[in-house]
Amino acid sequence: MDRTLLAALAQAAGLDKALAEFPEDVAAAAAQARGTAGAIHAPTDPAAEPWPPMRPGVGLTRDPGAPGASTPGAGAPGAGT
């Protein structure tokens, strides 16, 4: 990657100090990012989320009657007595 381009990208990302202290590492990171960028594809559906929805409570609770579900405190010494 061209040093001028690398310096401009580092400055835009706020990595001026890192570039000054570790130029080889910043260059390696930029090369890795450039190679990885082609493998990342944006969703074609604008409403699609690339990961599960981030809403509190979704997926955090289990049906107590479901197989494998445990009751809080079950199996603890003195539980249920």
Secondary structure per residue as TSV (DSSP state, phi and psi in degrees):
chain	resnum	aa	ss	phi	psi
A	1	M	-	360.0	139.4
A	2	D	-	-58.8	134.1
A	3	R	H	-61.3	-35.0
A	4	T	H	-66.4	-43.6
A	5	L	H	-65.3	-43.4
A	6	L	H	-60.0	-43.7
A	7	A	H	-64.6	-39.9
A	8	A	H	-66.7	-42.1
A	9	L	H	-66.8	-41.2
A	10	A	H	-63.4	-40.9
A	11	Q	H	-65.4	-42.6
A	12	A	H	-63.8	-30.5
A	13	A	T	-89.5	-1.4
A	14	G	T	76.8	27.5
A	15	L	-	-106.8	29.1
A	16	D	H	-57.4	-47.9
A	17	K	H	-64.8	-42.7
A	18	A	H	-62.9	-40.8
A	19	L	H	-64.7	-38.9
A	20	A	H	-68.0	-38.9
A	21	E	H	-87.7	-33.7
A	22	F	-	-135.2	64.2
A	23	P	H	-61.6	-34.5
A	24	E	H	-68.1	-38.7
A	25	D	H	-68.4	-41.0
A	26	V	H	-65.8	-39.7
A	27	A	H	-64.7	-40.7
A	28	A	H	-65.9	-40.9
A	29	A	H	-64.6	-40.4
A	30	A	H	-65.3	-41.1
A	31	A	H	-65.0	-40.8
A	32	Q	H	-65.9	-41.7
A	33	A	H	-64.5	-40.1
A	34	R	H	-64.5	-38.3
A	35	G	H	-71.4	-32.4
A	36	T	H	-81.1	-28.9
A	37	A	H	-56.6	-34.7
A	38	G	T	-70.4	-21.2
A	39	A	T	-85.9	-13.0
A	40	I	-	-94.0	123.3
A	41	H	-	-113.0	130.3
A	42	A	-	-72.5	145.8
A	43	P	-	-62.4	143.3
A	44	T	S	-78.7	-26.6
A	45	D	S	-91.9	116.1
A	46	P	T	-61.5	-22.8
A	47	A	T	-85.9	-11.0
A	48	A	-	-72.4	141.2
A	49	E	-	-104.7	134.8
A	50	P	S	-74.9	-6.0
A	51	W	S	-141.3	168.8
A	52	P	-	-59.4	151.3
A	53	P	-	-59.6	141.3
A	54	M	-	-98.6	81.7
A	55	R	-	-124.1	135.7
A	56	P	T	-63.7	138.4
A	57	G	T	93.2	-24.0
A	58	V	T	-72.0	119.5
A	59	G	T	80.7	0.8
A	60	L	T	-93.6	-19.9
A	61	T	-	-110.0	155.0
A	62	R	-	-123.7	152.2
A	63	D	-	-69.8	120.7
A	64	P	T	-59.4	-24.0
A	65	G	T	-88.5	-3.5
A	66	A	S	-72.5	147.3
A	67	P	T	-59.1	134.7
A	68	G	T	88.0	-8.8
A	69	A	-	-76.0	142.9
A	70	S	-	-116.2	155.7
A	71	T	-	-93.3	130.8
A	72	P	T	-54.8	131.9
A	73	G	T	87.6	-11.8
A	74	A	T	-65.7	135.3
A	75	G	T	87.3	-9.5
A	76	A	S	-78.1	148.9
A	77	P	T	-56.7	130.4
A	78	G	T	82.1	1.7
A	79	A	T	-69.9	133.9
A	80	G	T	79.0	9.1
A	81	T	-	-111.5	360.0
